[in-house]
Amino acid sequence: MNEDVRRHELGKYFLDISKYVLTVVVIGAIASERIDLQIVLIGLSIGVAFGLIGFWTLPPKEESER
């Protein structure tokens, strides 16, 4: 049980980091005078990667919790 709790928290952290990275990329692109496509693509890739890691890390819910 303790491992599931730690895994759940780690998954939530990865999802939060993903949201922060994507927010910074979007706000940076809006606030910038010139949008650098390479930086935006790198930021989006990192955000999506952290999001996928977060979803993969979250433990599946048991039938009794649904």
mmCIF file of the N, C-alpha and C atoms, coordinates in Angstrom:
data_MODEL
# 
_entry.id   MODEL 
# 
loop_
_atom_site.group_PDB 
_atom_site.id 
_atom_site.type_symbol 
_atom_site.label_atom_id 
_atom_site.label_alt_id 
_atom_site.label_comp_id 
_atom_site.label_asym_id 
_atom_site.label_entity_id 
_atom_site.label_seq_id 
_atom_site.pdbx_PDB_ins_code 
_atom_site.Cartn_x 
_atom_site.Cartn_y 
_atom_site.Cartn_z 
_atom_site.occupancy 
_atom_site.B_iso_or_equiv 
_atom_site.pdbx_formal_charge 
_atom_site.auth_seq_id 
_atom_site.auth_comp_id 
_atom_site.auth_asym_id 
_atom_site.auth_atom_id 
_atom_site.pdbx_PDB_model_num 
ATOM 1   N N  . MET A 1 1  ? 0.814   -1.197 0.000   1.00 0.00 ? 1  MET A N  1 
ATOM 2   C CA . MET A 1 1  ? 0.000   0.000  0.000   1.00 0.00 ? 1  MET A CA 1 
ATOM 3   C C  . MET A 1 1  ? 0.856   1.259  0.000   1.00 0.00 ? 1  MET A C  1 
ATOM 4   N N  . ASN A 1 2  ? 1.919   1.264  0.756   1.00 0.00 ? 2  ASN A N  1 
ATOM 5   C CA . ASN A 1 2  ? 2.782   2.437  0.831   1.00 0.00 ? 2  ASN A CA 1 
ATOM 6   C C  . ASN A 1 2  ? 3.404   2.736  -0.535  1.00 0.00 ? 2  ASN A C  1 
ATOM 7   N N  . GLU A 1 3  ? 3.739   1.694  -1.286  1.00 0.00 ? 3  GLU A N  1 
ATOM 8   C CA . GLU A 1 3  ? 4.319   1.888  -2.615  1.00 0.00 ? 3  GLU A CA 1 
ATOM 9   C C  . GLU A 1 3  ? 3.306   2.532  -3.560  1.00 0.00 ? 3  GLU A C  1 
ATOM 10  N N  . ASP A 1 4  ? 2.031   2.157  -3.446  1.00 0.00 ? 4  ASP A N  1 
ATOM 11  C CA . ASP A 1 4  ? 0.999   2.758  -4.290  1.00 0.00 ? 4  ASP A CA 1 
ATOM 12  C C  . ASP A 1 4  ? 0.827   4.243  -3.989  1.00 0.00 ? 4  ASP A C  1 
ATOM 13  N N  . VAL A 1 5  ? 0.926   4.604  -2.728  1.00 0.00 ? 5  VAL A N  1 
ATOM 14  C CA . VAL A 1 5  ? 0.790   6.011  -2.342  1.00 0.00 ? 5  VAL A CA 1 
ATOM 15  C C  . VAL A 1 5  ? 1.957   6.821  -2.891  1.00 0.00 ? 5  VAL A C  1 
ATOM 16  N N  . ARG A 1 6  ? 3.160   6.299  -2.749  1.00 0.00 ? 6  ARG A N  1 
ATOM 17  C CA . ARG A 1 6  ? 4.335   6.999  -3.287  1.00 0.00 ? 6  ARG A CA 1 
ATOM 18  C C  . ARG A 1 6  ? 4.262   7.111  -4.799  1.00 0.00 ? 6  ARG A C  1 
ATOM 19  N N  . ARG A 1 7  ? 3.836   6.045  -5.458  1.00 0.00 ? 7  ARG A N  1 
ATOM 20  C CA . ARG A 1 7  ? 3.731   6.055  -6.915  1.00 0.00 ? 7  ARG A CA 1 
ATOM 21  C C  . ARG A 1 7  ? 2.672   7.065  -7.365  1.00 0.00 ? 7  ARG A C  1 
ATOM 22  N N  . HIS A 1 8  ? 1.565   7.136  -6.631  1.00 0.00 ? 8  HIS A N  1 
ATOM 23  C CA . HIS A 1 8  ? 0.510   8.093  -6.949  1.00 0.00 ? 8  HIS A CA 1 
ATOM 24  C C  . HIS A 1 8  ? 1.021   9.528  -6.816  1.00 0.00 ? 8  HIS A C  1 
ATOM 25  N N  . GLU A 1 9  ? 1.733   9.808  -5.734  1.00 0.00 ? 9  GLU A N  1 
ATOM 26  C CA . GLU A 1 9  ? 2.279   11.158 -5.526  1.00 0.00 ? 9  GLU A CA 1 
ATOM 27  C C  . GLU A 1 9  ? 3.300   11.514 -6.605  1.00 0.00 ? 9  GLU A C  1 
ATOM 28  N N  . LEU A 1 10 ? 4.151   10.563 -6.979  1.00 0.00 ? 10 LEU A N  1 
ATOM 29  C CA . LEU A 1 10 ? 5.138   10.809 -8.025  1.00 0.00 ? 10 LEU A CA 1 
ATOM 30  C C  . LEU A 1 10 ? 4.447   11.102 -9.354  1.00 0.00 ? 10 LEU A C  1 
ATOM 31  N N  . GLY A 1 11 ? 3.398   10.360 -9.654  1.00 0.00 ? 11 GLY A N  1 
ATOM 32  C CA . GLY A 1 11 ? 2.638   10.613 -10.876 1.00 0.00 ? 11 GLY A CA 1 
ATOM 33  C C  . GLY A 1 11 ? 2.012   11.996 -10.879 1.00 0.00 ? 11 GLY A C  1 
ATOM 34  N N  . LYS A 1 12 ? 1.479   12.418 -9.723  1.00 0.00 ? 12 LYS A N  1 
ATOM 35  C CA . LYS A 1 12 ? 0.904   13.755 -9.618  1.00 0.00 ? 12 LYS A CA 1 
ATOM 36  C C  . LYS A 1 12 ? 1.970   14.823 -9.814  1.00 0.00 ? 12 LYS A C  1 
ATOM 37  N N  . TYR A 1 13 ? 3.180   14.608 -9.283  1.00 0.00 ? 13 TYR A N  1 
ATOM 38  C CA . TYR A 1 13 ? 4.260   15.575 -9.460  1.00 0.00 ? 13 TYR A CA 1 
ATOM 39  C C  . TYR A 1 13 ? 4.629   15.716 -10.934 1.00 0.00 ? 13 TYR A C  1 
ATOM 40  N N  . PHE A 1 14 ? 4.733   14.600 -11.636 1.00 0.00 ? 14 PHE A N  1 
ATOM 41  C CA . PHE A 1 14 ? 5.059   14.662 -13.060 1.00 0.00 ? 14 PHE A CA 1 
ATOM 42  C C  . PHE A 1 14 ? 3.972   15.398 -13.844 1.00 0.00 ? 14 PHE A C  1 
ATOM 43  N N  . LEU A 1 15 ? 2.714   15.167 -13.512 1.00 0.00 ? 15 LEU A N  1 
ATOM 44  C CA . LEU A 1 15 ? 1.631   15.869 -14.191 1.00 0.00 ? 15 LEU A CA 1 
ATOM 45  C C  . LEU A 1 15 ? 1.672   17.363 -13.890 1.00 0.00 ? 15 LEU A C  1 
ATOM 46  N N  . ASP A 1 16 ? 1.995   17.728 -12.651 1.00 0.00 ? 16 ASP A N  1 
ATOM 47  C CA . ASP A 1 16 ? 2.117   19.145 -12.303 1.00 0.00 ? 16 ASP A CA 1 
ATOM 48  C C  . ASP A 1 16 ? 3.262   19.804 -13.069 1.00 0.00 ? 16 ASP A C  1 
ATOM 49  N N  . ILE A 1 17 ? 4.400   19.132 -13.145 1.00 0.00 ? 17 ILE A N  1 
ATOM 50  C CA . ILE A 1 17 ? 5.539   19.678 -13.882 1.00 0.00 ? 17 ILE A CA 1 
ATOM 51  C C  . ILE A 1 17 ? 5.167   19.853 -15.350 1.00 0.00 ? 17 ILE A C  1 
ATOM 52  N N  . SER A 1 18 ? 4.438   18.899 -15.895 1.00 0.00 ? 18 SER A N  1 
ATOM 53  C CA . SER A 1 18 ? 3.994   18.996 -17.284 1.00 0.00 ? 18 SER A CA 1 
ATOM 54  C C  . SER A 1 18 ? 3.126   20.230 -17.486 1.00 0.00 ? 18 SER A C  1 
ATOM 55  N N  . LYS A 1 19 ? 2.196   20.469 -16.571 1.00 0.00 ? 19 LYS A N  1 
ATOM 56  C CA . LYS A 1 19 ? 1.334   21.651 -16.677 1.00 0.00 ? 19 LYS A CA 1 
ATOM 57  C C  . LYS A 1 19 ? 2.149   22.933 -16.585 1.00 0.00 ? 19 LYS A C  1 
ATOM 58  N N  . TYR A 1 20 ? 3.127   22.973 -15.698 1.00 0.00 ? 20 TYR A N  1 
ATOM 59  C CA . TYR A 1 20 ? 3.945   24.176 -15.540 1.00 0.00 ? 20 TYR A CA 1 
ATOM 60  C C  . TYR A 1 20 ? 4.759   24.450 -16.804 1.00 0.00 ? 20 TYR A C  1 
ATOM 61  N N  . VAL A 1 21 ? 5.363   23.417 -17.364 1.00 0.00 ? 21 VAL A N  1 
ATOM 62  C CA . VAL A 1 21 ? 6.173   23.595 -18.575 1.00 0.00 ? 21 VAL A CA 1 
ATOM 63  C C  . VAL A 1 21 ? 5.296   24.082 -19.724 1.00 0.00 ? 21 VAL A C  1 
ATOM 64  N N  . LEU A 1 22 ? 4.140   23.458 -19.906 1.00 0.00 ? 22 LEU A N  1 
ATOM 65  C CA . LEU A 1 22 ? 3.256   23.874 -20.990 1.00 0.00 ? 22 LEU A CA 1 
ATOM 66  C C  . LEU A 1 22 ? 2.745   25.294 -20.782 1.00 0.00 ? 22 LEU A C  1 
ATOM 67  N N  . THR A 1 23 ? 2.482   25.680 -19.545 1.00 0.00 ? 23 THR A N  1 
ATOM 68  C CA . THR A 1 23 ? 2.044   27.044 -19.259 1.00 0.00 ? 23 THR A CA 1 
ATOM 69  C C  . THR A 1 23 ? 3.140   28.044 -19.593 1.00 0.00 ? 23 THR A C  1 
ATOM 70  N N  . VAL A 1 24 ? 4.362   27.747 -19.219 1.00 0.00 ? 24 VAL A N  1 
ATOM 71  C CA . VAL A 1 24 ? 5.483   28.647 -19.511 1.00 0.00 ? 24 VAL A CA 1 
ATOM 72  C C  . VAL A 1 24 ? 5.684   28.778 -21.010 1.00 0.00 ? 24 VAL A C  1 
ATOM 73  N N  . VAL A 1 25 ? 5.556   27.676 -21.746 1.00 0.00 ? 25 VAL A N  1 
ATOM 74  C CA . VAL A 1 25 ? 5.725   27.728 -23.201 1.00 0.00 ? 25 VAL A CA 1 
ATOM 75  C C  . VAL A 1 25 ? 4.642   28.606 -23.831 1.00 0.00 ? 25 VAL A C  1 
ATOM 76  N N  . VAL A 1 26 ? 3.403   28.427 -23.422 1.00 0.00 ? 26 VAL A N  1 
ATOM 77  C CA . VAL A 1 26 ? 2.306   29.202 -24.007 1.00 0.00 ? 26 VAL A CA 1 
ATOM 78  C C  . VAL A 1 26 ? 2.434   30.675 -23.655 1.00 0.00 ? 26 VAL A C  1 
ATOM 79  N N  . ILE A 1 27 ? 2.675   30.982 -22.384 1.00 0.00 ? 27 ILE A N  1 
ATOM 80  C CA . ILE A 1 27 ? 2.804   32.385 -21.968 1.00 0.00 ? 27 ILE A CA 1 
ATOM 81  C C  . ILE A 1 27 ? 4.038   33.021 -22.608 1.00 0.00 ? 27 ILE A C  1 
ATOM 82  N N  . GLY A 1 28 ? 5.121   32.272 -22.690 1.00 0.00 ? 28 GLY A N  1 
ATOM 83  C CA . GLY A 1 28 ? 6.325   32.787 -23.331 1.00 0.00 ? 28 GLY A CA 1 
ATOM 84  C C  . GLY A 1 28 ? 6.110   33.074 -24.801 1.00 0.00 ? 28 GLY A C  1 
ATOM 85  N N  . ALA A 1 29 ? 5.348   32.218 -25.481 1.00 0.00 ? 29 ALA A N  1 
ATOM 86  C CA . ALA A 1 29 ? 5.079   32.446 -26.896 1.00 0.00 ? 29 ALA A CA 1 
ATOM 87  C C  . ALA A 1 29 ? 4.178   33.659 -27.096 1.00 0.00 ? 29 ALA A C  1 
ATOM 88  N N  . ILE A 1 30 ? 3.232   33.858 -26.185 1.00 0.00 ? 30 ILE A N  1 
ATOM 89  C CA . ILE A 1 30 ? 2.326   35.006 -26.298 1.00 0.00 ? 30 ILE A CA 1 
ATOM 90  C C  . ILE A 1 30 ? 3.057   36.307 -25.973 1.00 0.00 ? 30 ILE A C  1 
ATOM 91  N N  . ALA A 1 31 ? 3.887   36.298 -24.937 1.00 0.00 ? 31 ALA A N  1 
ATOM 92  C CA . ALA A 1 31 ? 4.557   37.512 -24.480 1.00 0.00 ? 31 ALA A CA 1 
ATOM 93  C C  . ALA A 1 31 ? 5.759   37.892 -25.341 1.00 0.00 ? 31 ALA A C  1 
ATOM 94  N N  . SER A 1 32 ? 6.261   36.964 -26.093 1.00 0.00 ? 32 SER A N  1 
ATOM 95  C CA . SER A 1 32 ? 7.462   37.212 -26.879 1.00 0.00 ? 32 SER A CA 1 
ATOM 96  C C  . SER A 1 32 ? 7.132   38.017 -28.138 1.00 0.00 ? 32 SER A C  1 
ATOM 97  N N  . GLU A 1 33 ? 8.055   38.867 -28.531 1.00 0.00 ? 33 GLU A N  1 
ATOM 98  C CA . GLU A 1 33 ? 7.873   39.610 -29.776 1.00 0.00 ? 33 GLU A CA 1 
ATOM 99  C C  . GLU A 1 33 ? 8.043   38.702 -30.988 1.00 0.00 ? 33 GLU A C  1 
ATOM 100 N N  . ARG A 1 34 ? 8.975   37.774 -30.875 1.00 0.00 ? 34 ARG A N  1 
ATOM 101 C CA . ARG A 1 34 ? 9.257   36.853 -31.974 1.00 0.00 ? 34 ARG A CA 1 
ATOM 102 C C  . ARG A 1 34 ? 9.194   35.440 -31.417 1.00 0.00 ? 34 ARG A C  1 
ATOM 103 N N  . ILE A 1 35 ? 8.364   34.609 -32.019 1.00 0.00 ? 35 ILE A N  1 
ATOM 104 C CA . ILE A 1 35 ? 8.207   33.239 -31.545 1.00 0.00 ? 35 ILE A CA 1 
ATOM 105 C C  . ILE A 1 35 ? 9.279   32.366 -32.191 1.00 0.00 ? 35 ILE A C  1 
ATOM 106 N N  . ASP A 1 36 ? 10.090  31.739 -31.352 1.00 0.00 ? 36 ASP A N  1 
ATOM 107 C CA . ASP A 1 36 ? 11.126  30.837 -31.835 1.00 0.00 ? 36 ASP A CA 1 
ATOM 108 C C  . ASP A 1 36 ? 10.539  29.426 -31.860 1.00 0.00 ? 36 ASP A C  1 
ATOM 109 N N  . LEU A 1 37 ? 10.324  28.919 -33.053 1.00 0.00 ? 37 LEU A N  1 
ATOM 110 C CA . LEU A 1 37 ? 9.647   27.635 -33.228 1.00 0.00 ? 37 LEU A CA 1 
ATOM 111 C C  . LEU A 1 37 ? 10.410  26.486 -32.565 1.00 0.00 ? 37 LEU A C  1 
ATOM 112 N N  . GLN A 1 38 ? 11.721  26.537 -32.603 1.00 0.00 ? 38 GLN A N  1 
ATOM 113 C CA . GLN A 1 38 ? 12.527  25.475 -32.013 1.00 0.00 ? 38 GLN A CA 1 
ATOM 114 C C  . GLN A 1 38 ? 12.315  25.408 -30.485 1.00 0.00 ? 38 GLN A C  1 
ATOM 115 N N  . ILE A 1 39 ? 12.297  26.538 -29.837 1.00 0.00 ? 39 ILE A N  1 
ATOM 116 C CA . ILE A 1 39 ? 12.089  26.582 -28.384 1.00 0.00 ? 39 ILE A CA 1 
ATOM 117 C C  . ILE A 1 39 ? 10.684  26.098 -28.041 1.00 0.00 ? 39 ILE A C  1 
ATOM 118 N N  . VAL A 1 40 ? 9.695   26.509 -28.819 1.00 0.00 ? 40 VAL A N  1 
ATOM 119 C CA . VAL A 1 40 ? 8.319   26.080 -28.563 1.00 0.00 ? 40 VAL A CA 1 
ATOM 120 C C  . VAL A 1 40 ? 8.199   24.568 -28.721 1.00 0.00 ? 40 VAL A C  1 
ATOM 121 N N  . LEU A 1 41 ? 8.795   24.014 -29.759 1.00 0.00 ? 41 LEU A N  1 
ATOM 122 C CA . LEU A 1 41 ? 8.726   22.560 -29.971 1.00 0.00 ? 41 LEU A CA 1 
ATOM 123 C C  . LEU A 1 41 ? 9.437   21.793 -28.867 1.00 0.00 ? 41 LEU A C  1 
ATOM 124 N N  . ILE A 1 42 ? 10.566  22.291 -28.416 1.00 0.00 ? 42 ILE A N  1 
ATOM 125 C CA . ILE A 1 42 ? 11.287  21.644 -27.317 1.00 0.00 ? 42 ILE A CA 1 
ATOM 126 C C  . ILE A 1 42 ? 10.449  21.697 -26.043 1.00 0.00 ? 42 ILE A C  1 
ATOM 127 N N  . GLY A 1 43 ? 9.866   22.853 -25.753 1.00 0.00 ? 43 GLY A N  1 
ATOM 128 C CA . GLY A 1 43 ? 9.025   22.994 -24.561 1.00 0.00 ? 43 GLY A CA 1 
ATOM 129 C C  . GLY A 1 43 ? 7.809   22.091 -24.621 1.00 0.00 ? 43 GLY A C  1 
ATOM 130 N N  . LEU A 1 44 ? 7.149   22.040 -25.775 1.00 0.00 ? 44 LEU A N  1 
ATOM 131 C CA . LEU A 1 44 ? 5.999   21.154 -25.926 1.00 0.00 ? 44 LEU A CA 1 
ATOM 132 C C  . LEU A 1 44 ? 6.395   19.685 -25.778 1.00 0.00 ? 44 LEU A C  1 
ATOM 133 N N  . SER A 1 45 ? 7.534   19.318 -26.339 1.00 0.00 ? 45 SER A N  1 
ATOM 134 C CA . SER A 1 45 ? 8.004   17.930 -26.227 1.00 0.00 ? 45 SER A CA 1 
ATOM 135 C C  . SER A 1 45 ? 8.275   17.551 -24.773 1.00 0.00 ? 45 SER A C  1 
ATOM 136 N N  . ILE A 1 46 ? 8.917   18.440 -24.052 1.00 0.00 ? 46 ILE A N  1 
ATOM 137 C CA . ILE A 1 46 ? 9.205   18.174 -22.640 1.00 0.00 ? 46 ILE A CA 1 
ATOM 138 C C  . ILE A 1 46 ? 7.903   18.085 -21.846 1.00 0.00 ? 46 ILE A C  1 
ATOM 139 N N  . GLY A 1 47 ? 6.966   18.995 -22.102 1.00 0.00 ? 47 GLY A N  1 
ATOM 140 C CA . GLY A 1 47 ? 5.690   18.970 -21.400 1.00 0.00 ? 47 GLY A CA 1 
ATOM 141 C C  . GLY A 1 47 ? 4.911   17.694 -21.660 1.00 0.00 ? 47 GLY A C  1 
ATOM 142 N N  . VAL A 1 48 ? 4.864   17.280 -22.922 1.00 0.00 ? 48 VAL A N  1 
ATOM 143 C CA . VAL A 1 48 ? 4.154   16.044 -23.266 1.00 0.00 ? 48 VAL A CA 1 
ATOM 144 C C  . VAL A 1 48 ? 4.864   14.829 -22.665 1.00 0.00 ? 48 VAL A C  1 
ATOM 145 N N  . ALA A 1 49 ? 6.181   14.831 -22.687 1.00 0.00 ? 49 ALA A N  1 
ATOM 146 C CA . ALA A 1 49 ? 6.933   13.706 -22.116 1.00 0.00 ? 49 ALA A CA 1 
ATOM 147 C C  . ALA A 1 49 ? 6.661   13.567 -20.622 1.00 0.00 ? 49 ALA A C  1 
ATOM 148 N N  . PHE A 1 50 ? 6.690   14.689 -19.898 1.00 0.00 ? 50 PHE A N  1 
ATOM 149 C CA . PHE A 1 50 ? 6.389   14.633 -18.462 1.00 0.00 ? 50 PHE A CA 1 
ATOM 150 C C  . PHE A 1 50 ? 4.949   14.203 -18.216 1.00 0.00 ? 50 PHE A C  1 
ATOM 151 N N  . GLY A 1 51 ? 4.041   14.640 -19.069 1.00 0.00 ? 51 GLY A N  1 
ATOM 152 C CA . GLY A 1 51 ? 2.650   14.222 -18.931 1.00 0.00 ? 51 GLY A CA 1 
ATOM 153 C C  . GLY A 1 51 ? 2.487   12.723 -19.129 1.00 0.00 ? 51 GLY A C  1 
ATOM 154 N N  . LEU A 1 52 ? 3.143   12.185 -20.144 1.00 0.00 ? 52 LEU A N  1 
ATOM 155 C CA . LEU A 1 52 ? 3.068   10.739 -20.384 1.00 0.00 ? 52 LEU A CA 1 
ATOM 156 C C  . LEU A 1 52 ? 3.702   9.947  -19.246 1.00 0.00 ? 52 LEU A C  1 
ATOM 157 N N  . ILE A 1 53 ? 4.827   10.427 -18.742 1.00 0.00 ? 53 ILE A N  1 
ATOM 158 C CA . ILE A 1 53 ? 5.468   9.759  -17.605 1.00 0.00 ? 53 ILE A CA 1 
ATOM 159 C C  . ILE A 1 53 ? 4.542   9.795  -16.392 1.00 0.00 ? 53 ILE A C  1 
ATOM 160 N N  . GLY A 1 54 ? 3.873   10.940 -16.192 1.00 0.00 ? 54 GLY A N  1 
ATOM 161 C CA . GLY A 1 54 ? 2.944   11.061 -15.070 1.00 0.00 ? 54 GLY A CA 1 
ATOM 162 C C  . GLY A 1 54 ? 1.783   10.087 -15.189 1.00 0.00 ? 54 GLY A C  1 
ATOM 163 N N  . PHE A 1 55 ? 1.180   9.983  -16.375 1.00 0.00 ? 55 PHE A N  1 
ATOM 164 C CA . PHE A 1 55 ? 0.073   9.047  -16.558 1.00 0.00 ? 55 PHE A CA 1 
ATOM 165 C C  . PHE A 1 55 ? 0.535   7.609  -16.419 1.00 0.00 ? 55 PHE A C  1 
ATOM 166 N N  . TRP A 1 56 ? 1.740   7.318  -16.900 1.00 0.00 ? 56 TRP A N  1 
ATOM 167 C CA . TRP A 1 56 ? 2.277   5.959  -16.806 1.00 0.00 ? 56 TRP A CA 1 
ATOM 168 C C  . TRP A 1 56 ? 2.610   5.597  -15.361 1.00 0.00 ? 56 TRP A C  1 
ATOM 169 N N  . THR A 1 57 ? 3.032   6.581  -14.584 1.00 0.00 ? 57 THR A N  1 
ATOM 170 C CA . THR A 1 57 ? 3.439   6.338  -13.201 1.00 0.00 ? 57 THR A CA 1 
ATOM 171 C C  . THR A 1 57 ? 2.245   6.144  -12.272 1.00 0.00 ? 57 THR A C  1 
ATOM 172 N N  . LEU A 1 58 ? 1.134   6.813  -12.561 1.00 0.00 ? 58 LEU A N  1 
ATOM 173 C CA . LEU A 1 58 ? -0.033  6.674  -11.683 1.00 0.00 ? 58 LEU A CA 1 
ATOM 174 C C  . LEU A 1 58 ? -0.495  5.223  -11.647 1.00 0.00 ? 58 LEU A C  1 
ATOM 175 N N  . PRO A 1 59 ? -0.709  4.688  -10.443 1.00 0.00 ? 59 PRO A N  1 
ATOM 176 C CA . PRO A 1 59 ? -1.166  3.289  -10.349 1.00 0.00 ? 59 PRO A CA 1 
ATOM 177 C C  . PRO A 1 59 ? -2.632  3.177  -10.783 1.00 0.00 ? 59 PRO A C  1 
ATOM 178 N N  . PRO A 1 60 ? -3.002  2.063  -11.363 1.00 0.00 ? 60 PRO A N  1 
ATOM 179 C CA . PRO A 1 60 ? -4.408  1.896  -11.754 1.00 0.00 ? 60 PRO A CA 1 
ATOM 180 C C  . PRO A 1 60 ? -5.294  1.779  -10.518 1.00 0.00 ? 60 PRO A C  1 
ATOM 181 N N  . LYS A 1 61 ? -6.524  2.267  -10.651 1.00 0.00 ? 61 LYS A N  1 
ATOM 182 C CA . LYS A 1 61 ? -7.469  2.177  -9.543  1.00 0.00 ? 61 LYS A CA 1 
ATOM 183 C C  . LYS A 1 61 ? -7.961  0.747  -9.434  1.00 0.00 ? 61 LYS A C  1 
ATOM 184 N N  . GLU A 1 62 ? -8.173  0.327  -8.196  1.00 0.00 ? 62 GLU A N  1 
ATOM 185 C CA . GLU A 1 62 ? -8.716  -1.012 -7.971  1.00 0.00 ? 62 GLU A CA 1 
ATOM 186 C C  . GLU A 1 62 ? -10.216 -0.969 -8.189  1.00 0.00 ? 62 GLU A C  1 
ATOM 187 N N  . GLU A 1 63 ? -10.821 -2.125 -8.405  1.00 0.00 ? 63 GLU A N  1 
ATOM 188 C CA . GLU A 1 63 ? -12.245 -2.212 -8.686  1.00 0.00 ? 63 GLU A CA 1 
ATOM 189 C C  . GLU A 1 63 ? -13.087 -1.656 -7.529  1.00 0.00 ? 63 GLU A C  1 
ATOM 190 N N  . SER A 1 64 ? -12.657 -1.829 -6.287  1.00 0.00 ? 64 SER A N  1 
ATOM 191 C CA . SER A 1 64 ? -13.428 -1.365 -5.142  1.00 0.00 ? 64 SER A CA 1 
ATOM 192 C C  . SER A 1 64 ? -13.422 0.152  -5.013  1.00 0.00 ? 64 SER A C  1 
ATOM 193 N N  . GLU A 1 65 ? -12.436 0.842  -5.597  1.00 0.00 ? 65 GLU A N  1 
ATOM 194 C CA . GLU A 1 65 ? -12.344 2.287  -5.502  1.00 0.00 ? 65 GLU A CA 1 
ATOM 195 C C  . GLU A 1 65 ? -13.158 2.996  -6.579  1.00 0.00 ? 65 GLU A C  1 
ATOM 196 N N  . ARG A 1 66 ? -13.569 2.302  -7.603  1.00 0.00 ? 66 ARG A N  1 
ATOM 197 C CA . ARG A 1 66 ? -14.305 2.925  -8.714  1.00 0.00 ? 66 ARG A CA 1 
ATOM 198 C C  . ARG A 1 66 ? -15.700 3.187  -8.379  1.00 0.00 ? 66 ARG A C  1 
# 
